[in-house]
Amino acid sequence: MLTIQHVALEKGKRVIITSDIHANLPLFKRLLEKVGYSTEDYLFIVGDLCEKGPDSLGTIAFTRELAGASDRVFISKGNCDVLHRYVFNNVESIWNYIEKQRYSVLNEMLVAHDKRTEDFETLAELGLFYRENFGDELEWLEHLPVGFETDDFILIHAGIEDIGDWRQTEEQFALSVPSFGEKGHQADKTVIVGHWPTVNYRAAAESSNNPFIDYKKKIISIDGGNCIKRDGQLNALIVEGDELSYIFVDDLEERIVTTDHTDDTGRIGTVTYPNYEVDVLQVDTHFSLCLNRSLGIEQWVKNEFIQDGICSGDSSTTFLSVRKGETVSIVLDSFDGYMLVKKRDGTVGWIPKG
């Protein structure tokens, strides 16, 4: 049975929910500032404090301070917060992960003591190092609950199993199941999750990393692809009474549009993980019409992304209209003819250069 903490929310208080900070501490602090967080608010962080970004240890320390300063801060674990288990469970593949993943809490701990993996002959020795020097942090991460339950919501990192008693979900599933938004559940409450970037659900919709809300399935996904996607962001879902809203922050550079442009193509969509295989149907100057093999849908892909029937990574296939004087964020401007931008509403797409 999962370790689930029930939280009785005081009526009239604002609830702020975020996830997948991924060691991007400056961005998290900006998010709290933008949302106007105070200790009067409830703040839920639904897993993945660590990994991908440069400051896992700083993020752990800061979120512990937040929790210590308010009894309305609730933090649950994600799969990236328990990677140390691979060391203690003697999983040899973790050596390769530590060596290749520069931004990892396991690497940060080594660097903090001027150590490298070569200094340890066995995982038992490495584990002893972690316990002796960072036992407090590891114990804190391990004792985080897997999720929270309120009167209206279940908050959990990746998802719950589609079974009669969702509390019987296996922890591995709860922390790591992919693409929960494409699945279902039998709980009588809306499930709020992170883990799976929301843009992965938008192959045939306007491209964005905004929260993905499915009222029919009672699932809200909030992982904005921070530190993972080129145009990723850190989302905050805000609950005030019966009203839902959200804001986001990202690390992209902003510019001012100097010319009006109206898109008349109506093209929308995203090529995203794991559906990168395409068949080229028509080649134009800057984009090619492609059939996405896995999804069976047609998408207009920037030519520079296509090589030997593969789209080389995530790419918006959405085209945008912009107004003179409008502020947009630049995602990519190194390709011919068009640049990839993000609008202030979070929509990501292509506009002509100039």
N, C-alpha and C positions, 0 to 999 in steps of 0.2 A: 504494500500500500504506500502511496506517495506521502511525503511529508508536506502537508498542506496546512497553512495557517489561516484561520478564519479571522477576518478583520471587520469589525462593526464600525461603519463610517458614520460620523456625526453629520446629520442633515445640515444642508446649507454651506458645507465646506467644499471647496474646489478640489478635484482629484486630477493629478498630473501623472501620466503614465509614459515611460520611455523604456527603451531596451537597446541592447547592442551598442553600447558606448565604445567598446573595442579599444580601450586604452587611449582614446582621443580626449584627454582631459580638458584642454583649452576649449574644444568645441562643446563639451558637456557644460562647462561653466557659462559659455555664451548662451546655451539653450536655457539654462536656469535664469539668466539675466533677461533674456528675451521674453520668457513666459511670466516674468515677475514673481518668481517663486519666493514664498515666505514660509515660516514655520507654522502658519495657520493653514497651509495647504497640506493635503495628503500627497505624498510622492511615492510612486511605485517604480522600481527599476527591475525589469523583467529579464534578468540574465545577460551574460556576456559583457561583464565589466572589462575583461582581459582580452589579450591577443590582437593581432592585426595592426594596432597602432603602437606608438613609441613609449607609452608610459603606463604600463599595467600596474606597477607598484604604486605610483602616484594616484592612480584612479581608485585603487583599493583603499588607500589611506584617506582620500578625500570623501569617498562615499561612507566610510566608517565614521568620519567626523560628522557628516550630515545626519546619519542615523543616531549618533550620540547626542546631537543637538535637538532632536525632535522625535517624539514617540509616534509621529505620523509619517515616518520614512520607513519603507518596506522594500527589502532587496531580496530577490531570489536568485538562484544559481542558473547558469547556462552551461552548455557543453564546453565552451571555451574557458570556463572558470575551474574546471576539474581535470585539465590535461595532465596535472601532476600525478593523477592516478595511474597513468601508463608507466611512470617511473616506479611507483611503489608496487604495481602489479607485474613488474618485470617484463614489460612488452618491449622487445628489442628495437622495434621500429621507431621508438621515440628518440633514439640517438639521431637518426637521420632528420627527423622533424626539427629538433633543437638546432642542428647544424645549418639547416636550410632556412628556417623561419627566424629571420633577424629580429623581428618585432614579436617577441614571445616573453611572457612573464618568466618562463624557465630560463631564458637567456638573460633577462634582466637580473635575475637573482645571481647568476654566475658572474656577470660583469660587475655587479656591486661588490664582489669580493675578489675581483681580478682573477677569475677562474675561467677555464674552458673545459669542454667535454673531455679533451685529451688528458686532463688531470685526474680522471677517474677510470678505473679499470672495469668496474662492474656497475650495474644499475643500483645495486645495494649500496655501494659507496656514494653514488650520486644522490640517492634518496636520503642517506644519512646527512649529507651536506645540506640538503634542503630543509630537513627537519631541525637540524641544529641551528640554522641561521634564519629560517623563515617559517618556523613552526607555528608562530602566532597567526601569520597571514593565512597559511594553509588550513589551519584549524578553523579560522573564521569563515573561509570560503566553504569548507565542507559542512559547516553547521548552518549555512543558509538554507531556508526551506526550498523545496522544488517549486512551490507556487503559493498563491493566495486565493482565497474565496471571499467575496463580499455577498451582499444580498442580491446583487444584480450581475456580477461578473465572476469568471474564473480567469486568473492571470497566471500564465505559465509560459516557459520560454519557447518551446517548439510546438506542443500540442498534446491532446489527450486521445486515448484509443476510443474507437467507435464501439463501446460496450455499455451494458446497462449501468454499471457502477463505474463511472470514470475514475474514481479514486483508486481503482485496482490497476490503472495504467502502470506499465513498467517504467522505471525511472529513465532508462536509456531512451525509450520512446518519447517521454515527456521533454527530454533535453535535446534530442537530436533528430526527430522525425522530419524529413524534408517535405516541403510543399503541403503543409497542413490545410491551407486554404482551398486546395482541390479535393480534400477529403470531407469527412463529416464526423458528427459526434451525436451522442444521445443525451447530453446534459441539458438541463432545463434553463441554462443561463448562457449568455454570450461569452465566448472564450476569446481572450485577448492574448496574442502571441507576438513574439519577435522571430528571430532565428532565420527565417526564409525571406530574403529581400522582396519587397512588394512589387518591384518592377518585373520580377519573374512571372507575375500573373498577368502582365499587360502586353502579351504578344500581339493581340488584335485590338488594343485600346490605345488611347493617347499615352505616350511614354512619360512616366513619372515615378518618383520614389516616395510619393505620398502614402499615408495609410490606406490600406485596402479593406473596405467594409462590405461584408456580404451579410445582409440582414436575413436572407432566407436561411442560410446555413448557421447563422448566429456565430460568425467568426470575424474578428477584426485583427488584421496583421499590421504591425507598425514598424518592422525593420526597414529603415530607409537606405540600407546598403552602405552605411558609413564605414569608411576605410576599406571597402570591398569593391564598390562600383565607382567608375570614373566620375559619374555625376551624383554620387551618393550623398546622403544627408542624415542628420540625426533628428528624428521625429519626436514630438511630444503630443500625445493624445490628451485632450482636456475634457473632463466630464464636469458639467455644472448643472445639477438637477437632472432633467431629461435631455439636456442639450449636449451634443458632441461637437467638438471642433479640434483643430490641430494647428500646430506651427512647426517649422523646421529651421535648422541652421546648417550651413555647409561651409567648405573652405574654398569655394570658387571665387575667381576674380570677377568683379562687376564692371560693366561698361554701359555707356549710353548709346542707344540706337540713333543714328543720324538721318535715316531715310525711312519713310513709310514702305511697308511691303505687305501685300495681301496675297496669301496662299490660295490658289484656286484648284489645287490638286485633290484636297481632301484626304491625303495619305496619312494614316496613323499606324502605330504598332511599335514593337520592339523585338529585335533579335537578342535573346538572352539565354542564360544557362538553363538547361544543358542543350538547347536546341539550335546548334550552330551549323548543321549540315544543310546546304542549299543547292538547288539546281537553277542555273541562270536561264531565264526565259527570254529576256530582252535586254540588250545593252544600250544605254544612252550615255551622254557625255559625262555626267557626274554620278549617276545612279543606275543600278541594274534591277530590273524586275526579277525577283527570285521566288521559287517555290520552296518554302521551308519543309524539308522532308519529314520531320517528326510530327509537325503540326498540320501539314496539308493546307497551309494558307500562303497567300502571295504577299510579299513584302518588298518594298523598294529600299535596297541596301546601297550605301555609299561604296563606290567602286574600290576604294583603297582598302576596304575591309575584306574583300573577296579574294580568296586564293585557293585554287584546286578544290572547289566545291565546299569550302569551309569559310564561314564568317569568323574572322579572327577576334573573337571576343564580343562583349555586349555592344549593341549599337541601336540607337533610336532609329526607327523608320517613320517617324512622325515629322510632318512639315508644318511650320508655324507662320502666322501673320504677326507683324510687329508694327508699332507706331513710332513715329519720330519723337524722340525724347524719352522713350520707354527705357527703363533700366533692365538689363538682362545680365546673367552670369555666363561667362565663357567656359564651355566644356572642352571644345576642340576648335582650333582655328588654323591648323597646319595643313589642311587638305585643300585641293583645288576647288574654287568656285563657290563653296558653301562653308559655313561655320555651324558648329553644333552649340546651341545655347540653352540655358534654362531660364524660364520666365519666373516672375515672383510668385506665381501660383504653383510652381513646382513642375510645370510641363516642360519636357525636354524635347527639342526638335531642331530641324535644320532651317536656316535662312540664308539667302544669297549673301556673299561678301559684297561690301560696298553699298 
